[in-house]
């Protein structure tokens, strides 16, 4: 065991899990490409271009804007330097990511674009938007509660000592 850890860098269980995930990926790829191979390849290439050329710049700019907004709000009145955010942006990123994945996965039902799925789900076609919005609200509510709990459990940091060469602000 020690020899594998020295050569591979981590536990043999990690290596086994990585090999199993590769085997599952190969199996899924073979099954997926068994039917309409050209259509699947066009879909993958199109999805890669859409992600890299449209979505990646879009959510990068949005994330930077949210960071700038939070950084500006976090500045104290006596200092020009922003206070460190200490990962608070993640309390917004995680619910947005999960909600976005749910929307991307279920958008035909959420936007009522496909009617024949109602026979499979045994639900009316107008319930999915409301449920997605409730799930999104619940995700943001849980993130807010988690942020409050982490702020409440973390002791307050003492204020920094003034620099000896500077006079305190009036």
N, C-alpha and C positions, 0 to 999 in steps of 0.2 A: 504494500500500500504506500509506503513512504517513497519508493522509487517512482511510482506513477505520479504521485503528488509533485515530486521534484521535476519530472520531465514535462508533465502536462500543466502544472501550475496550480491546480485545485483538486478537489476530491474526485475519485472515480465515479461517484454518483452524478456529478455534473457532466462528466464525459458521456455517461450512459444516457442521460436526459437529452443532451445535444444530439447524439446519434439517433435516438428515437424520434426526435423532432425532424431531423433530416429524412429519416425513413418515411414518416408520415407525410412530409412535404412532397417527396417523390411519388408516393402512392396517390396523393390528391392530384398532383400534376398529370399523372398517367390517366387517371379517371376523367379529369377535366378535358384533356386534349383528345379523348377517345371519340368525341362527337364532332362538333364543328370547330376544327383546329384553327382555321384561318380566322373565323369570327372571334374566337377566344384570344388569339394573338393580337388582333387589331384592337380588341377591347383593352387588353393589358397595356399595349403601347399608347393608346389614347389616354388611358387613365394615368399613366406615368407622365405624359406630356401635360395633361390637365393639372396634375398635382404640382409638377415642378415649375411650370410656367405661369400658372394662375393662382392656385391655392397657397402654395408656399410663400410667395411674396405677400399675398393678402393677409394670411394669419401672422406673418412676421411683422408687418407694419402695424397690425392691430395689437399684437403683444407689446411692441415697443411703445405704442401710444399709451397703453394701459400702464406700463411701467413708468413712463414719464409723468402721467397724471398722478399716480400714487407717490412718486418721488417728490413732485411739486407739493402735494398735500402734506407730505411728511417733513417738510422743511420747518425748522423752528423759526420763531420771529427774531431771535438773536443771532442767527447763524446763516451764512450764505451756503454752507454745505448741507446736502440732504442727509437725513438720518438714514441708517441702513434699513432696508425693507425686511431683511431676515426671512426671506421666503414667503412673505405674505401674498405675493402675486400668485402663488400656487393655489391659494384658496379661491381664486377666480379661474385659473387655468384648468384645473381638474374638472369642475362641473361643466365648463364650456366644452371641453374635449369629450366628455362622456355624452353630453347632450348632442353634440355634433355628430358623433358616431351613431347614436340612435337615430338622428334625423337622416343621415346618409343611408343607413340600413333600411329604414322603414318609410322613406319619403313618398313612395307611391301611395301608401295607405294614409299617411298623415295629410298629404295634399289632395286626397281623394281622386287620384289619377287612374286607379285601377279598380274596377267594380267586381271582377270575378273572384277576388280573394275573400270576399265576404262569405262565400259558401264554405271556404276552408276554415275561416276563423269563427264562424257562427256569430259574428258581431255585425252590427250595422256599420256602414261605411263612414258615418259622421262622428264616431267616438275616438278615433285615433289621434286627432289633433289635440283635443282636450286632455287626453291621457299623456301625450308627450309633453304638453305644457305643464301638467301636474308633476310629472317626473322631473322636468327641468327645474321647477320651483322647489321641489323637495331636495334636489341635489344642491341648489344654492343655499337653501335653508340649513341643510346639514353642514355645508362648508362654513357658513356663518357661525353656527353653533360650535363647530370644531375650532374655529379661529378664536371665538370668545373664551372657550375652555382653555386653549393653549395660552392666551394672554392672561387669563385669571390664574392659572397654575404656575406660570413663570414669574419669579420674583422681579420686582421693578429694579432696573439698573440704576445705580447711583449716577447722579449727574456728573459730568466730567469736571475735573478741577480746572479753574481758570489758569491760563498761561501766565507765568510770573512777569512777563514783559508787557502784558496787555492789561488795560484797565477794563473793568467790567462794564457792560453796556448799561446805559441809564434806564 
